[in-house]
Amino acid sequence: MKRILSLQPEVIGSKREDTKMQDTVTEATMVQDQPVTLIIEDDERKKTPQYEITALVSAARKPSVEKKLREAFGSEAEIFCVEKVTTPESRADRLDDAGDHVAIAVEIVEELQAEMQGWMDSIPENLQGGDKASEVAQAVDDLQQLIDELQNLDFGSVSFPGMMG
């Protein structure tokens, strides 16, 4: 189970309490006052799950970022990936970024459709005429329609005027 904690600037350094455990965020750096989303590891369970943490940290170089992460989460925390955040500058770049997000959405919807198709294919023959089979078939069709609509979006049809002239 992932536990997501979204931090606003005023809650950095505070504690979040719930019935299962208590989380303390000791350090987080806000970037342009945007919230940082942390996914906290829950050590209360017999089988210890692992969680991915996404944090924005301001620093000049990659080693400085890793040092801040180790200070915040301990030296035993494994750091898999540290990437420099780049924000698209132009409107055209931001629109290209939106197109990339739509492509990711198409992949997710295709995975959902494949899951539902697998469910439909596994329904026993004597139950294929039932209500549940109809609902599953409808979900497969609806997901295909959504995929088609997403794939038909044309981000290349938009042109932005220049600032001068």
C-alpha positions in Angstrom: 0.0 0.0 0.0 1.5 3.4 -1.0 1.0 6.2 1.4 1.3 9.6 -0.3 2.2 12.7 1.7 2.0 15.9 -0.2 3.8 18.7 1.6 3.0 22.4 1.3 5.6 25.0 2.5 3.9 25.5 5.9 4.1 21.8 6.9 7.8 21.1 6.3 9.3 19.8 9.5 5.9 18.9 11.0 4.5 15.5 11.9 1.7 13.7 10.3 -0.1 11.3 12.7 -2.5 8.5 11.9 -3.5 5.3 13.7 -1.0 3.0 12.1 2.2 5.0 12.4 3.7 8.4 12.7 5.7 10.1 9.9 8.1 12.9 10.4 9.5 14.9 7.5 12.7 16.3 8.7 13.8 18.2 5.6 12.3 19.1 2.3 13.2 22.0 0.0 10.3 23.6 -1.9 11.0 24.6 -5.5 9.1 27.7 -6.4 6.6 27.0 -3.5 5.4 23.8 -5.3 4.4 20.9 -3.1 6.7 17.9 -2.8 5.1 14.5 -2.9 6.7 11.9 -0.7 5.7 8.3 -0.5 6.6 7.1 2.9 7.7 3.5 3.8 5.5 1.8 6.4 7.7 -0.3 8.7 4.8 -1.5 10.8 4.0 -4.5 8.6 5.5 -8.0 8.9 6.5 -7.8 5.2 8.3 -4.5 4.7 7.2 -2.9 1.4 9.4 -0.6 -0.5 8.2 2.8 -1.8 9.3 5.2 -4.3 9.9 8.8 -3.2 9.7 11.8 -5.5 11.2 15.0 -4.2 12.3 18.3 -5.6 15.6 19.4 -4.1 17.4 22.7 -4.9 21.1 22.2 -5.3 23.9 23.2 -7.7 25.2 19.7 -8.5 24.1 16.1 -8.4 26.3 15.1 -5.5 24.8 18.0 -3.4 21.3 16.6 -4.2 22.3 13.1 -3.1 23.9 14.5 0.1 20.6 16.3 1.0 18.6 13.2 0.3 20.8 11.1 2.5 20.6 13.6 5.3 16.8 13.7 5.0 16.2 9.9 4.6 19.3 8.3 6.1 22.4 6.8 4.7 20.7 3.4 4.1 18.2 4.8 1.7 19.0 3.6 -1.8 18.9 6.4 -4.4 18.0 5.0 -7.8 17.8 8.1 -9.9 18.6 11.8 -9.6 17.5 13.8 -12.6 17.8 17.5 -13.3 14.3 19.0 -13.7 13.9 20.9 -16.9 10.8 23.0 -17.5 9.8 23.6 -21.1 10.4 27.2 -21.9 8.2 27.9 -25.0 4.5 27.4 -25.5 5.4 24.9 -28.3 7.7 23.0 -26.0 4.9 22.9 -23.4 2.4 21.6 -26.0 4.9 18.9 -27.0 5.1 18.0 -23.4 1.3 17.7 -23.2 1.5 15.4 -26.3 4.0 13.2 -24.5 1.6 13.0 -21.5 -1.2 11.9 -23.8 1.0 9.2 -25.3 1.6 7.9 -21.8 -2.1 8.0 -21.1 -2.8 6.0 -24.3 -0.4 3.3 -23.0 -2.1 3.2 -19.6 -5.6 2.9 -21.2 -4.3 0.2 -23.6 -3.0 -1.8 -20.5 -6.4 -1.4 -18.8 -8.1 -2.6 -22.0 -5.8 -5.6 -22.2 -6.7 -6.5 -18.6 -10.4 -6.2 -19.3 -10.0 -8.3 -22.5 -8.2 -10.9 -20.5 -11.0 -10.9 -17.9 -13.6 -11.2 -20.7 -11.7 -14.1 -22.3 -11.5 -15.9 -19.0 -15.3 -15.8 -18.4 -16.6 -19.4 -18.6 -18.8 -20.1 -21.7 -21.9 -20.7 -19.6 -21.6 -17.2 -18.1 -20.7 -15.3 -21.2 -24.4 -14.2 -21.7 -24.7 -12.8 -18.2 -24.7 -9.2 -16.8 -21.1 -9.3 -15.7 -19.9 -10.4 -19.1 -21.9 -7.6 -20.7 -20.3 -5.1 -18.3 -16.8 -6.3 -19.0 -17.4 -6.3 -22.8 -18.8 -2.7 -22.5 -15.7 -1.6 -20.6 -13.5 -3.1 -23.3 -15.4 -1.2 -26.0 -15.4 2.0 -24.0 -11.7 1.8 -23.4 -11.1 1.2 -27.2 -13.2 4.3 -27.9 -11.1 6.3 -25.5 -7.9 5.0 -27.1 -9.1 6.0 -30.5 -10.0 9.5 -29.3 -6.7 10.0 -27.6 -4.8 8.8 -30.6 -6.7 11.2 -32.9 -5.6 14.3 -30.9 -3.5 16.5 -33.3 -1.0 18.5 -31.4 0.8 19.5 -34.6 -2.2 21.5 -35.8 -1.5 24.3 -33.3 1.0 27.1 -34.2 1.9 29.8 -31.8 2.7 33.4 -33.0 6.1 34.8 -32.3 6.6 37.6 -29.8 7.9 40.1 -32.4 6.4 41.1 -35.7 
